[in-house]
């Protein structure tokens, strides 16, 4: 996956716990082309202020701006969970590792 060769189990564990490795586990080249909305924030509900036309936070808003964005966020969360499960099955993520940086909020219910 990363093209990384490790000479020991300790070196391998260090590599798979790195932020760079985790980013490769969750990100693919196609991601930038298949998603149209913002990256999910962890709040999987629609912004009431947006629906009323009064949200001034724009892309900084932590809530989805409409049904289409919320639906995509839910799809992305499901896709990321599948990537995590596959990575754990393939021993590309340590079984007890629950620190995923910007992706951590997506997996709160898996811990």
Secondary structure, 3 states (H helix, E strand, C coil): CCCCCCCCHHHHHHHHCCHHHHHHHHCCCCHHHHCCCCCCCCCCCECHHHHCCCCCCHHHCCCECCHHHHHHHHHHHHHHHHHHHHHHHCCCCCCCCCCCHHHHHHHHHHC
